[in-house]
Amino acid sequence: MRNWGGNVTYTASEVVRPESISQLASVIGSAPNVRALGSRHSFTDIADATTIIDTSGLPEFLELSMERDAITVNGSMTYGRLVELLAPFGFAVHNLASLPHISIAGAISTGTHGSGDRNGNLATAVRALQIMTPEGEVLSLQRGDHDFDGAVVSLGALGVVTSVTLDVEPAFSVEQRVYDGPTLTQIGDSFDDVFGAGYSVSVFTSWQGQADQVWVKRRVDEDARPMDFVEAVEKRHPILGVDAEACTEQFGVAGSWADRLPHFKMEFTPSVGEEIQSEFFVDRNDAAAAIAAVDAVGSEIAEALWIGELRTVAGDDLWMSPHVGRDSLAFHFTWGPDQALAEAAAQTVARALADLSPRAHWGKVFDPTQFDFKQYERLGDFMAFVERVDPNRRFENDWHRRVLSR
Ligand SMILES: Cc1cc2nc3c(=O)[nH]c(=O)nc-3n(C[C@H](O)[C@H](O)[C@H](O)COP(=O)(O)OP(=O)(O)OC[C@H]3O[C@@H](n4cnc5c(N)ncnc54)[C@H](O)[C@@H]3O)c2cc1C
């Protein structure tokens, strides 16, 4: 079995698909080395183990809180399904990633994010969760509990997330407009204006000195900010020239939050297909310097690169979140399917950002030797937490050893 991008073949000797919580407990209880698999959208072996638990067969459920401000769902639910189930209630979650196809548990486990100056990553919407631990216990934690901040971005190491409670808010409408971009220097110089132009803003660039496009997703209940850029006259894909049919509506046509915040529609293949991704985060205060540093190596990564994207993510308190303690600028890279080329290009970018304390997206390709994990001040607490719930290291895998236990 391979991941969605096709660049990882899982080494598992078996993939089991429990259809009930009791079947899940019996798999966890009997397999010597095990891990949960979500929708396979990560680009590394982070979800690999001798026994992979395909969580997609676990029972679906949805419960609304008495106060009607939170919903509890199965962790294996995809955001696409969540959106369908929330619609009749008129509720929304605060943000979505570029695609709705990913599982909620998989996304929060890796600190997956959308864009927006005021929007924390998707894990920040988690109010409570239940994890079936390697010892077969059910760990229930809610915001404010000791260890909660270490349990949400869990990197799959604490067990299987069976239930997630998410903050919800009244559904809102969003309009999306796409503009031709200015130079990257101008983006760096007017960073706050560009990224403050909407609820969720993305700048796409091929790192050749120019921002190819600026995508602005504006809540219609918020004031419009004037944009100096020229609006595109044809519908756009993040990669210029690629058919935009798979992309969500543009040209300022207002629609549901769920149909505008992702770049790609649920019923289409997101992004390109066979591809590899890397993503790095810096403090947004270093935006101009970081943009200049990556632009300076644009020609070195050009052969590997399909498209780059800049997004902003609000800081949070989650121990292993790539955005912990700082508002962040995200440098996303979609590489072609050549693994060696992608790895080399990812190393080039990490080198370029080295002086700016970069962090890497846990679900994407990076060389762990290039990163200082001491930046995660609670790493020691996280590792102790993992040790406590998994003393026999049954959920530990090669990725964990390579990245975290160095
Ligand atoms: C086309 C594409 C677009 C993307 N866009 C974005 C984006 O906009 N923003 C962004 O930040 N990322 C993005 N990603 C990356 C993606 O969101 C993350 O890799 C995310 O982890 C994928 O979730 P998943 O369900 O596929 O997890 P998987 O890849 O299946 O697993 C990831 C981790 O989560 C753990 N896990 C999964 N389910 C459970 C569970 N039930 N309990 C405990 N642990 C679990 C696994 O063990 C593993 O450690 C994109 C990926 C693709 C392929």
The ligand as an SDF file (V2000), in Angstrom:
LIG
                    3D

 53 58  0  0  0  0  0  0  0  0999 V2000
   -2.8030   17.2520   -2.0380 C   0  0  0  0  0  0  0  0  0  0  0  0
   -2.4240   17.5490   -0.6280 C   0  0  0  0  0  0  0  0  0  0  0  0
   -2.6840   18.8050   -0.1150 C   0  0  0  0  0  0  0  0  0  0  0  0
   -2.3100   19.0990    1.2120 C   0  0  0  0  0  0  0  0  0  0  0  0
   -2.6130   20.3370    1.7000 N   0  0  0  0  0  0  0  0  0  0  0  0
   -2.2630   20.6550    2.9610 C   0  0  0  0  0  0  0  0  0  0  0  0
   -2.5830   21.9220    3.4990 C   0  0  0  0  0  0  0  0  0  0  0  0
   -3.2770   22.7360    2.8960 O   0  0  0  0  0  0  0  0  0  0  0  0
   -2.1160   22.2250    4.7320 N   0  0  0  0  0  0  0  0  0  0  0  0
   -1.3640   21.3540    5.4590 C   0  0  0  0  0  0  0  0  0  0  0  0
   -0.9340   21.6890    6.5620 O   0  0  0  0  0  0  0  0  0  0  0  0
   -1.1140   20.0960    5.0010 N   0  0  0  0  0  0  0  0  0  0  0  0
   -1.5500   19.7400    3.7770 C   0  0  0  0  0  0  0  0  0  0  0  0
   -1.2930   18.4700    3.3030 N   0  0  0  0  0  0  0  0  0  0  0  0
   -0.6840   17.4850    4.2200 C   0  0  0  0  0  0  0  0  0  0  0  0
   -1.7410   16.7240    5.0090 C   0  0  0  0  0  0  0  0  0  0  0  0
   -2.7460   17.5530    5.4860 O   0  0  0  0  0  0  0  0  0  0  0  0
   -1.1320   16.0310    6.2370 C   0  0  0  0  0  0  0  0  0  0  0  0
   -0.1250   15.2030    5.8040 O   0  0  0  0  0  0  0  0  0  0  0  0
   -2.1740   15.2610    7.0850 C   0  0  0  0  0  0  0  0  0  0  0  0
   -1.5090   14.6030    8.1350 O   0  0  0  0  0  0  0  0  0  0  0  0
   -2.9080   14.2550    6.2890 C   0  0  0  0  0  0  0  0  0  0  0  0
   -3.8950   13.6220    7.0840 O   0  0  0  0  0  0  0  0  0  0  0  0
   -4.1480   12.0630    6.8450 P   0  0  0  0  0  0  0  0  0  0  0  0
   -5.4660   11.7140    7.4320 O   0  0  0  0  0  0  0  0  0  0  0  0
   -3.9460   11.7140    5.4240 O   0  0  0  0  0  0  0  0  0  0  0  0
   -2.9910   11.4500    7.7430 O   0  0  0  0  0  0  0  0  0  0  0  0
   -2.0070   10.2290    7.4210 P   0  0  0  0  0  0  0  0  0  0  0  0
   -1.0320   10.6470    6.4000 O   0  0  0  0  0  0  0  0  0  0  0  0
   -2.7910    9.0020    7.1610 O   0  0  0  0  0  0  0  0  0  0  0  0
   -1.2850   10.1200    8.8460 O   0  0  0  0  0  0  0  0  0  0  0  0
   -0.5390   11.2040    9.3440 C   0  0  0  0  0  0  0  0  0  0  0  0
   -0.2270   11.0040   10.8260 C   0  0  0  0  0  0  0  0  0  0  0  0
   -1.4350   11.0200   11.5630 O   0  0  0  0  0  0  0  0  0  0  0  0
   -1.5560    9.8420   12.3380 C   0  0  0  0  0  0  0  0  0  0  0  0
   -2.9550    9.4650   12.3940 N   0  0  0  0  0  0  0  0  0  0  0  0
   -3.8370    9.3400   11.3860 C   0  0  0  0  0  0  0  0  0  0  0  0
   -5.0400    8.9850   11.8700 N   0  0  0  0  0  0  0  0  0  0  0  0
   -4.9020    8.8570   13.2050 C   0  0  0  0  0  0  0  0  0  0  0  0
   -5.7620    8.4940   14.2730 C   0  0  0  0  0  0  0  0  0  0  0  0
   -7.0600    8.1900   14.0820 N   0  0  0  0  0  0  0  0  0  0  0  0
   -5.2580    8.4740   15.5180 N   0  0  0  0  0  0  0  0  0  0  0  0
   -3.9610    8.7970   15.7820 C   0  0  0  0  0  0  0  0  0  0  0  0
   -3.1000    9.1380   14.8110 N   0  0  0  0  0  0  0  0  0  0  0  0
   -3.5700    9.1740   13.5380 C   0  0  0  0  0  0  0  0  0  0  0  0
   -0.7090    8.8000   11.6080 C   0  0  0  0  0  0  0  0  0  0  0  0
   -0.2970    7.7580   12.4830 O   0  0  0  0  0  0  0  0  0  0  0  0
    0.4420    9.6700   11.1400 C   0  0  0  0  0  0  0  0  0  0  0  0
    1.3500    9.8100   12.2000 O   0  0  0  0  0  0  0  0  0  0  0  0
   -1.6840   18.1210    2.0190 C   0  0  0  0  0  0  0  0  0  0  0  0
   -1.4450   16.8420    1.5020 C   0  0  0  0  0  0  0  0  0  0  0  0
   -1.8370   16.5510    0.1970 C   0  0  0  0  0  0  0  0  0  0  0  0
   -1.6010   15.1790   -0.3280 C   0  0  0  0  0  0  0  0  0  0  0  0
  1  2  1  0
  2  3  1  0
  2 52  2  0
  3  4  2  0
  4  5  1  0
  4 50  1  0
  5  6  2  0
  6  7  1  0
  6 13  1  0
  7  8  2  0
  7  9  1  0
  9 10  1  0
 10 11  2  0
 10 12  1  0
 12 13  2  0
 13 14  1  0
 14 15  1  0
 14 50  1  0
 15 16  1  0
 16 17  1  0
 16 18  1  0
 18 19  1  0
 18 20  1  0
 20 21  1  0
 20 22  1  0
 22 23  1  0
 23 24  1  0
 24 25  2  0
 24 26  1  0
 24 27  1  0
 27 28  1  0
 28 29  2  0
 28 30  1  0
 28 31  1  0
 31 32  1  0
 32 33  1  0
 33 34  1  0
 33 48  1  0
 34 35  1  0
 35 36  1  0
 35 46  1  0
 36 37  1  0
 36 45  1  0
 37 38  2  0
 38 39  1  0
 39 40  1  0
 39 45  2  0
 40 41  1  0
 40 42  2  0
 42 43  1  0
 43 44  2  0
 44 45  1  0
 46 47  1  0
 46 48  1  0
 48 49  1  0
 50 51  2  0
 51 52  1  0
 52 53  1  0
M  END
$$$$
